[in-house]
Amino acid sequence: MPGMRFKKGNSFLIESFSDKEKQELFTHLFNYEPWKNLSTGRKKELLSRKGGFARSIVISQHTSISITNHNGKAFTDEENKILKRFGKVFEQTYIRFLIFKKPKRRQVKHKGSGSGRESGPFRWPCTIRMKYMKWFVHFAMNYSG
């Protein structure tokens, strides 16, 4: 699937690997960035875990989010529903970020401040900080779209 493009809506994928397939996958991944930079100890730990590998992924136009486990047990329908909601919220949040990130064509003076200060474009960090995670989880759990 490398190079695959998702142009319309969200895509949802479920992957499941046997223990042997997981070993082959990780051995392959350890040859490439960022996995090749893992410590030897971490690589051995990942390869020594018995059981398969399961992953559910939501891929949107601008973002993707996934959950994984190293026991090979598929995620439940309820867990996948929550992941899909997170995926929608994450995509909407990123789109909102892109809108605010666009620089204004010209700077606008604060009205009534008399200070002559100018406001610049709104800046918002790309990462979700832990202090916002509670809000993010609440929003995702209550999202009905």
Secondary structure, DSSP 4 states (H G I P E B T S, - for coil): -TT----SS-EEEEEEE-HHHHHHHHHHHTTSTTGGGS-HHHHHHHHH--S-EEEEEEE-SS-EEEEEESS-PPPPHHHHHHHHHHHHHHHHHHHHHHHHHSPPSS-EEPTT--S--EE------SSPPHHHHHHHHHHHHH---
